[in-house]
């Protein structure tokens, strides 16, 4: 071995050891995996597939694949790395843009009539509000030649030798990094050739040869880190073999958009209706008390039936064995179950649109309701539905936040995961699920079971997303299946899958959830089970009259606020009408020379509101998550001019819109005091 080779080997070893010290402190789980792989290589338990090789004529490292007898860089690593480095710039190319379409230029202004109570009306109002910002800035997201002043977040999709990483990091100097690599052995080789501590100085999340669940969780962790910086995420990818990572990253980024349930729907539907229903003295469920001492269903097997395609496959089995389970379903399939001779013990609904009253709860169906059936309706539910069910053992539950000082709140993207969340509060040992598929019918592409009250759509299972345009209800994704390796789903279901898993993660240890769906998605924390292998004879028949679920549940309800709770809201109203309004007026008259200065004041105000009133914080947070990404995108421009004047303009729009939200919030909470 020549002196030069010895020096090179020493340098590689030094870099590797320094990286291992870094990983040991920074990501110990990854450190342990690399350490274990190194040990297995040394003992001969693992035969290396890849070798690091220095290409003399090229002056850089390549990776030789002993299986394919080929070089990953084609023996030209320097040129490849130089291309990767040069491809990363401050333009809008290779960027995951996460800004709502409401800021784009529209030829016509939408008509708005909130009295119709349609979801589309709130989207129209949202578009109108956001257009106020894009109009005063004259920026409609149509500048393809944008040059950023700075890069906030950066992702490396794939590593190989990693020789491009340090130079790119020095070039972009991002606030946070994420690194993906499919192969642990390749990542281990990169520890010899790149100093990863440069990423650790700012903050980095590694996802190295993780399973899908781990990858998803780490992407969410990265996105939760300084969420307001997610508006524009630059990336570098080393080839097609990491495309799955990029696709998943885009899907998850879209799944946490605040516009999925906007601040306008939160205040004008949820808070508006919740306060009205408190004023009307409906019974409200007290989840904290239930979780502490409700035991009626502890040893009763619960069969939860949702609206997925697998419901159709098992409807006969359900009908034959209905008396051996406490049966729970959602409003959209209640009619279907009754028409198939199945008695339901608990029905949940989250339906905010009035037309669903005719579709899901027609008078002819409600008249067939069993005397023991209980209805749990969210306070999002339209008043027409509540009036239809009011004399049918009806209880309401709050979502998002609580007026009854409840710590445990029910939430979710759809009634499917919301109902599961409710069941997990009822201290049940064994939950069996059919129809919570959150996947498509794998043969037909149907989204739901036949006759589902929410409607069934058909998705083209063969469609390919060649333009990389993500559509919530059309783009076909592959996810891990409950019984199959993979099943097809759509982005809106994917969001619900993640929501389900988050809820299951916090379930009581004694609770077991059996997923009986044959072609549904897999949920981490559930037990896939073949329905034919259930020994049904071991399930005793349940006397529903003796169980008296409705009476037991009634003990955990409340229909008005206590005097102390009312006093607390009166105090909040006084502060909002005085101190907060005065603060906003002072903000309006104050001077801010830069956007960054103004943005920091807005964020400080947001977190002051969080400590003051959590419901109002949610409204503001959802508002900020739509507005700030657009504003940050606009002001992060190398060619920005008249910054002071622009800050003055957006400040006027911001204060006007926030003041209106506060006024409407006060109108709502005055009802409950």
WORA-V660530 format. One record per residue. N is the residue number from 1. RES is the residue in one letter. SS is DSSP state (2 for helix, 1 for strand, 0 for the rest). Layout:
N:RES:SS
N:RES:SS
//
This chain:
1:X:0
2:X:0
3:X:2
4:X:2
5:X:2
6:X:2
7:X:2
8:X:2
9:X:2
10:X:2
11:X:2
12:X:2
13:X:2
14:X:2
15:X:2
16:X:2
17:X:2
18:X:2
19:X:2
20:X:2
21:X:2
22:X:2
23:X:2
24:X:2
25:X:2
26:X:2
27:X:0
28:X:2
29:X:2
30:X:2
31:X:2
32:X:2
33:X:2
34:X:2
35:X:2
36:X:2
37:X:2
38:X:2
39:X:2
40:X:2
41:X:2
42:X:2
43:X:2
44:X:0
45:X:0
46:X:0
47:X:0
48:X:0
49:X:0
50:X:1
51:X:1
52:X:1
53:X:1
54:X:1
55:X:1
56:X:0
57:X:0
58:X:0
59:X:0
60:X:1
61:X:1
62:X:1
63:X:1
64:X:1
65:X:1
66:X:0
67:X:0
68:X:0
69:X:0
70:X:1
71:X:1
72:X:0
73:X:0
74:X:0
75:X:0
76:X:0
77:X:2
78:X:2
79:X:2
80:X:2
81:X:2
82:X:2
83:X:2
84:X:2
85:X:2
86:X:2
87:X:2
88:X:0
89:X:0
90:X:0
91:X:1
92:X:0
93:X:0
94:X:0
95:X:1
96:X:1
97:X:1
98:X:0
99:X:0
100:X:0
101:X:2
102:X:2
103:X:2
104:X:0
105:X:0
106:X:0
107:X:0
108:X:0
109:X:0
110:X:0
111:X:0
112:X:0
113:X:0
114:X:2
115:X:2
116:X:2
117:X:0
118:X:0
119:X:2
120:X:2
121:X:2
122:X:2
123:X:2
124:X:2
125:X:2
126:X:2
127:X:2
128:X:2
129:X:2
130:X:2
131:X:2
132:X:2
133:X:2
134:X:2
135:X:2
136:X:2
137:X:2
138:X:0
139:X:0
140:X:0
141:X:0
142:X:0
143:X:0
144:X:0
145:X:0
146:X:0
147:X:1
148:X:0
149:X:0
150:X:0
151:X:0
152:X:0
153:X:1
154:X:1
155:X:1
156:X:1
157:X:1
158:X:0
159:X:0
160:X:0
161:X:0
162:X:0
163:X:0
164:X:0
165:X:2
166:X:2
167:X:2
168:X:2
169:X:2
170:X:2
171:X:2
172:X:2
173:X:0
174:X:0
175:X:0
176:X:1
177:X:1
178:X:1
179:X:1
180:X:1
181:X:1
182:X:0
183:X:0
184:X:2
185:X:2
186:X:2
187:X:2
188:X:2
189:X:2
190:X:2
191:X:0
192:X:0
193:X:0
194:X:0
195:X:0
196:X:0
197:X:2
198:X:2
199:X:2
200:X:2
201:X:0
202:X:0
203:X:0
204:X:1
205:X:1
206:X:1
207:X:1
208:X:1
209:X:0
210:X:0
211:X:0
212:X:2
213:X:2
214:X:2
215:X:2
216:X:2
217:X:2
218:X:2
219:X:2
220:X:2
221:X:2
222:X:2
223:X:2
224:X:2
225:X:0
226:X:0
227:X:2
228:X:2
229:X:2
230:X:0
231:X:0
232:X:1
233:X:1
234:X:1
235:X:1
236:X:1
237:X:1
238:X:0
239:X:0
240:X:2
241:X:2
242:X:2
243:X:2
244:X:2
245:X:2
246:X:2
247:X:2
248:X:2
249:X:2
250:X:2
251:X:2
252:X:2
253:X:2
254:X:2
255:X:2
256:X:0
257:X:0
258:X:2
259:X:2
260:X:2
261:X:2
262:X:0
263:X:2
264:X:2
265:X:2
266:X:2
267:X:2
268:X:2
269:X:2
270:X:2
271:X:2
272:X:2
273:X:2
274:X:2
275:X:2
276:X:2
277:X:2
278:X:2
279:X:2
280:X:0
281:X:0
282:X:0
283:X:0
284:X:1
285:X:1
286:X:0
287:X:2
288:X:2
289:X:2
290:X:2
291:X:2
292:X:2
293:X:2
294:X:0
295:X:0
296:X:0
297:X:0
298:X:0
299:X:0
300:X:0
301:X:0
302:X:1
303:X:1
304:X:1
305:X:1
306:X:0
307:X:0
308:X:0
309:X:0
310:X:2
311:X:2
312:X:2
313:X:2
314:X:0
315:X:2
316:X:2
317:X:2
318:X:2
319:X:2
320:X:2
321:X:2
322:X:2
323:X:2
324:X:2
325:X:0
326:X:1
327:X:1
328:X:1
329:X:1
330:X:1
331:X:2
332:X:2
333:X:2
334:X:2
335:X:2
336:X:2
337:X:2
338:X:2
339:X:2
340:X:0
341:X:0
342:X:0
343:X:0
344:X:0
345:X:0
346:X:1
347:X:1
348:X:1
349:X:1
350:X:0
351:X:0
352:X:0
353:X:0
354:X:0
355:X:2
356:X:2
357:X:2
358:X:2
359:X:2
360:X:2
361:X:0
362:X:0
363:X:2
364:X:2
365:X:2
366:X:2
367:X:0
368:X:0
369:X:0
370:X:0
371:X:0
372:X:0
373:X:0
374:X:1
375:X:1
376:X:1
377:X:1
378:X:1
379:X:0
380:X:0
381:X:0
382:X:0
383:X:2
384:X:2
385:X:2
386:X:2
387:X:2
388:X:2
389:X:2
390:X:0
391:X:0
392:X:0
393:X:0
394:X:1
395:X:1
396:X:1
397:X:1
398:X:0
399:X:1
400:X:0
401:X:0
402:X:0
403:X:0
404:X:0
405:X:0
406:X:0
407:X:0
408:X:0
409:X:0
410:X:1
411:X:0
412:X:0
413:X:0
414:X:0
415:X:2
416:X:2
417:X:2
418:X:2
419:X:2
420:X:2
421:X:2
422:X:2
423:X:2
424:X:2
425:X:2
426:X:0
427:X:0
428:X:0
429:X:0
430:X:1
431:X:1
432:X:1
433:X:1
434:X:1
435:X:0
436:X:0
437:X:0
438:X:0
439:X:0
440:X:0
441:X:0
442:X:0
443:X:0
444:X:0
445:X:0
446:X:1
447:X:0
448:X:0
449:X:0
450:X:0
451:X:0
452:X:0
453:X:0
454:X:0
455:X:0
456:X:0
457:X:0
458:X:1
459:X:0
460:X:0
461:X:0
462:X:0
463:X:0
464:X:0
465:X:0
466:X:0
467:X:0
468:X:0
469:X:0
470:X:0
471:X:0
472:X:0
473:X:0
474:X:0
475:X:0
476:X:1
477:X:1
478:X:1
479:X:1
480:X:1
481:X:1
482:X:0
483:X:0
484:X:0
485:X:0
486:X:1
487:X:1
488:X:1
489:X:1
490:X:1
491:X:2
492:X:2
493:X:2
494:X:2
495:X:2
496:X:2
497:X:2
498:X:2
499:X:2
500:X:2
501:X:2
502:X:2
503:X:2
504:X:2
505:X:2
506:X:0
507:X:0
508:X:0
509:X:0
510:X:0
511:X:0
512:X:1
513:X:1
514:X:1
515:X:1
516:X:0
517:X:0
518:X:0
519:X:0
520:X:0
521:X:1
522:X:0
523:X:0
524:X:0
525:X:0
526:X:0
527:X:1
528:X:1
529:X:0
530:X:0
531:X:2
532:X:2
533:X:2
534:X:0
535:X:0
536:X:2
537:X:2
538:X:2
539:X:0
540:X:0
541:X:0
542:X:0
543:X:0
544:X:2
545:X:2
546:X:2
547:X:2
548:X:0
549:X:2
550:X:2
551:X:2
552:X:2
553:X:2
554:X:2
555:X:0
556:X:0
557:X:1
558:X:1
559:X:0
560:X:0
561:X:0
562:X:0
563:X:2
564:X:2
565:X:2
566:X:2
567:X:2
568:X:2
569:X:2
570:X:2
571:X:2
572:X:2
573:X:2
574:X:2
575:X:2
576:X:2
577:X:2
578:X:2
579:X:2
580:X:2
581:X:2
582:X:2
583:X:2
584:X:2
585:X:2
586:X:2
587:X:2
588:X:2
589:X:2
590:X:0
591:X:0
592:X:0
593:X:0
594:X:0
595:X:2
596:X:2
597:X:2
598:X:2
599:X:2
600:X:2
601:X:2
602:X:2
603:X:2
604:X:2
605:X:2
606:X:2
607:X:2
608:X:2
609:X:2
610:X:2
611:X:2
612:X:2
613:X:0
614:X:2
615:X:2
616:X:2
617:X:2
618:X:2
619:X:2
620:X:2
621:X:2
622:X:2
623:X:2
624:X:2
625:X:2
626:X:2
627:X:2
628:X:2
629:X:2
630:X:2
631:X:2
632:X:2
633:X:2
634:X:2
635:X:2
636:X:0
637:X:0
638:X:0
639:X:0
640:X:0
641:X:0
642:X:0
643:X:2
644:X:2
645:X:2
646:X:2
647:X:2
648:X:2
649:X:2
650:X:2
651:X:2
652:X:2
653:X:2
654:X:2
655:X:2
656:X:2
657:X:2
658:X:2
659:X:2
660:X:2
661:X:2
662:X:2
663:X:2
664:X:2
665:X:2
666:X:2
667:X:2
668:X:2
669:X:2
670:X:2
671:X:2
672:X:2
673:X:0
//
